């Protein structure tokens, strides 16, 4: 049981990460990750919708006709996104204004629809919730990582404006430099950051495979 949970978390966080591997949900990923708090806010919203939609799709899968399954999935996701949007407007108005249209656009996130179709519609509720947590955490971690990277390089700060989530006076966060590289907070910086993240993952995976590869016989003889 524990091994299955760990394996599922590894798949969501690394092996099948929706953003790094499947390249799903790139529109919000590239658009809002100019700062860490933006990535954290949208990541938490996406995680909540993904977990809840997986649970509802799994719970109702026996009563959903195959011909209308995709519209039903979209209806479920849209209802959940509406609830999340209302929560943001009520409790996090500043963050809601910053994220703008990208909170309601969670409805069109291919990662959520894909998990509903490929996993939740074929597995029990518990496994579907775990899958939603794993995939949602993987996507949220990628959003936060890219957001933190772009904020540090582009603005010279980290954790700035966290007050949009926790309240209080406007926070400057950690000031690491007087100014940053403006390009990183612009759209080209988002593509550049994502490309670096994908390249880093591929390099780490390649090195792991090489370290596990068996040594050829000829090389063993030469070493002796």
LOVOTI-327692 format. One record per residue (C-alpha): x, y, z; residue in one letter. Coordinates in pm, 1 decimal. Layout:
BEGIN
c1,c2,c3,r
X,Y,Z,a
...
END
This chain:
BEGIN
c1,c2,c3,r
0.0,0.0,0.0,x
272.3,246.5,102.4,x
477.0,150.0,-201.4,x
182.3,223.1,-430.8,x
130.3,564.9,-273.4,x
498.0,653.1,-308.3,x
504.6,532.0,-667.6,x
194.3,737.4,-752.4,x
348.6,1048.0,-593.8,x
670.1,993.1,-788.2,x
473.1,969.0,-1109.8,x
291.7,1295.8,-1045.2,x
588.4,1489.2,-914.6,x
849.6,1365.7,-1160.9,x
792.7,1080.0,-1407.1,x
456.9,1195.1,-1551.2,x
452.0,1555.7,-1435.0,x
171.5,1729.2,-1628.3,x
386.3,2029.7,-1713.0,x
736.6,1885.8,-1747.0,x
656.7,1557.1,-1920.9,x
305.8,1574.9,-2065.5,x
334.0,1948.7,-2145.1,x
-29.0,2010.4,-2044.6,x
-171.1,2331.6,-1901.4,x
106.9,2542.0,-2051.1,x
-109.0,2852.5,-2102.2,x
-156.7,2936.7,-1730.6,x
186.2,2796.0,-1650.4,x
356.0,3044.3,-1881.5,x
121.3,3335.6,-1821.9,x
103.3,3374.1,-1442.7,x
439.3,3249.3,-1314.4,x
608.1,3590.2,-1302.4,x
621.7,3558.7,-921.5,x
619.1,3283.5,-661.7,x
288.5,3388.5,-506.2,x
113.8,3378.4,-844.4,x
237.7,3025.2,-906.0,x
140.8,2919.5,-553.2,x
-210.2,3064.3,-582.3,x
-289.4,2910.5,-919.6,x
-118.1,2585.9,-819.9,x
-336.5,2547.0,-510.9,x
-649.8,2626.5,-710.7,x
-559.8,2369.7,-977.3,x
-473.4,2109.7,-712.5,x
-810.8,2154.5,-539.9,x
-1003.7,2126.9,-866.8,x
-803.8,1824.0,-980.0,x
-857.6,1630.7,-656.1,x
-1228.1,1713.3,-635.1,x
-1297.2,1643.2,-1002.7,x
-1117.9,1308.4,-987.4,x
-1323.1,1211.3,-682.8,x
-1656.2,1313.3,-839.7,x
-1580.7,1151.7,-1175.6,x
-1479.1,828.7,-1004.3,x
-1788.0,832.9,-780.4,x
-2027.1,880.3,-1075.2,x
-1845.4,679.5,-1344.3,x
-2097.4,394.5,-1337.9,x
-2385.3,628.3,-1423.0,x
-2213.5,836.7,-1691.7,x
-2293.3,722.6,-2044.2,x
-1983.3,689.2,-2266.6,x
-2134.4,909.3,-2537.5,x
-2164.6,1212.6,-2309.6,x
-1875.6,1152.6,-2071.1,x
-1655.6,1445.6,-2183.6,x
-1934.9,1708.7,-2152.4,x
-2015.8,1569.4,-1807.4,x
-1648.6,1594.4,-1705.6,x
-1635.6,1954.2,-1825.4,x
-1958.5,2033.4,-1635.6,x
-1815.8,1887.3,-1314.5,x
-1488.2,2076.4,-1357.4,x
-1666.8,2402.8,-1442.4,x
-1881.1,2377.4,-1129.2,x
-1574.4,2324.0,-911.8,x
-1383.8,2609.0,-1077.7,x
-1678.7,2839.7,-1013.4,x
-1661.2,2753.7,-643.0,x
-1285.3,2815.2,-637.1,x
-1328.8,3146.8,-818.5,x
-1589.8,3262.8,-566.6,x
-1355.6,3166.4,-280.1,x
-1074.7,3368.4,-438.9,x
-1300.9,3671.7,-486.4,x
-1424.3,3653.8,-128.2,x
-1103.3,3574.1,61.1,x
-815.6,3661.0,-174.5,x
-938.6,3956.5,-383.0,x
-591.7,4096.3,-458.3,x
-465.8,3760.8,-580.8,x
-785.1,3711.3,-778.3,x
-729.3,4041.0,-958.3,x
-367.2,3947.1,-1027.7,x
-449.1,3603.7,-1169.6,x
-743.7,3745.4,-1361.0,x
-894.1,3525.3,-1630.3,x
-659.9,3235.2,-1557.0,x
-861.8,3115.1,-1256.9,x
-1179.8,3050.2,-1462.6,x
-960.3,2914.8,-1743.2,x
-874.0,2619.0,-1518.1,x
-1185.5,2467.1,-1676.7,x
-994.6,2428.2,-2003.4,x
-679.3,2288.6,-1842.9,x
-605.1,1972.7,-2042.2,x
-434.3,1811.1,-1743.8,x
-759.6,1801.9,-1543.4,x
-972.1,1665.0,-1827.3,x
-699.2,1411.9,-1911.5,x
-685.6,1272.0,-1557.2,x
-1064.3,1246.2,-1547.3,x
-1070.3,1055.9,-1877.1,x
-760.5,838.5,-1837.9,x
-764.7,759.2,-1465.7,x
-1061.8,870.5,-1257.3,x
-1319.9,719.0,-1492.2,x
-1153.0,376.8,-1459.2,x
-1046.7,358.5,-1093.4,x
-1206.2,372.1,-745.9,x
-1244.4,692.6,-547.7,x
-944.5,648.3,-317.2,x
-700.4,581.9,-599.1,x
-846.1,869.3,-801.6,x
-805.1,1113.4,-513.0,x
-444.4,1001.7,-470.3,x
-384.3,1048.2,-841.6,x
-533.6,1397.3,-823.7,x
-310.5,1486.4,-529.1,x
1.9,1355.3,-703.9,x
-64.9,1523.3,-1037.9,x
-188.1,1843.6,-874.1,x
118.3,1864.1,-651.5,x
345.0,1805.4,-951.1,x
179.9,2085.8,-1146.2,x
175.7,2320.8,-845.0,x
542.7,2252.6,-767.5,x
635.1,2335.7,-1125.7,x
434.4,2660.1,-1110.5,x
602.0,2761.8,-785.2,x
950.0,2668.0,-903.1,x
923.6,2862.9,-1226.8,x
759.1,3152.4,-1044.4,x
1037.2,3166.2,-785.1,x
1307.5,3141.9,-1053.6,x
1156.3,3420.4,-1264.2,x
1097.6,3641.1,-961.0,x
1454.2,3605.9,-835.0,x
1614.8,3665.2,-1174.6,x
1363.7,3920.2,-1300.0,x
1295.9,4128.5,-988.9,x
1566.5,4035.7,-739.8,x
1308.3,3934.9,-478.2,x
1151.7,3616.1,-345.4,x
814.0,3564.7,-174.4,x
709.8,3920.2,-256.7,x
340.5,4009.6,-211.2,x
267.1,3699.5,-5.1,x
15.6,3922.4,170.4,x
-220.4,3847.7,-119.8,x
-253.0,3498.0,29.6,x
-199.6,3548.5,401.6,x
-326.6,3904.4,442.3,x
-167.1,4194.5,624.2,x
45.2,4479.6,494.1,x
208.3,4453.9,148.1,x
520.5,4239.3,176.7,x
842.4,4293.9,-16.0,x
964.7,3945.5,63.2,x
1334.5,3865.6,49.9,x
1517.8,4139.4,-138.1,x
1816.7,3970.7,-303.5,x
1913.0,4247.5,-546.6,x
1823.0,4608.5,-618.9,x
1703.0,4519.0,-967.1,x
1671.7,4216.4,-1192.4,x
1671.6,4110.9,-1553.5,x
1346.1,4250.5,-1691.9,x
1324.3,3988.1,-1966.3,x
1249.3,3715.2,-1711.1,x
919.8,3870.9,-1600.0,x
807.2,3914.3,-1961.6,x
655.2,3634.4,-2177.2,x
992.2,3527.3,-2329.8,x
1120.4,3464.3,-1977.5,x
839.9,3213.7,-1919.3,x
936.6,3008.7,-2225.1,x
1302.9,3030.1,-2131.6,x
1235.1,2913.4,-1774.0,x
1018.2,2620.9,-1884.2,x
1281.1,2514.4,-2137.4,x
1547.1,2517.4,-1865.4,x
1323.8,2310.4,-1634.2,x
1258.4,2048.0,-1904.5,x
1627.6,2036.1,-1998.7,x
1728.2,1992.1,-1634.0,x
1481.2,1706.6,-1584.9,x
1597.9,1530.2,-1899.9,x
1962.0,1567.9,-1795.5,x
1891.3,1424.2,-1448.8,x
1696.7,1130.4,-1594.9,x
1972.5,1061.1,-1848.1,x
2238.8,1061.9,-1578.4,x
2034.6,823.3,-1364.7,x
1994.8,582.4,-1655.0,x
2365.5,594.1,-1728.8,x
2453.3,526.8,-1366.2,x
2224.0,222.0,-1360.4,x
2338.3,83.7,-1696.1,x
2544.0,-237.7,-1669.9,x
2914.8,-209.7,-1749.6,x
3007.0,-394.7,-2074.0,x
3229.8,-702.1,-2044.9,x
3509.2,-543.5,-2243.1,x
3512.8,-242.3,-2013.8,x
3526.6,-473.8,-1711.2,x
3830.8,-654.9,-1848.0,x
4006.9,-324.5,-1917.8,x
3934.5,-207.2,-1564.6,x
4091.7,-523.4,-1427.6,x
END
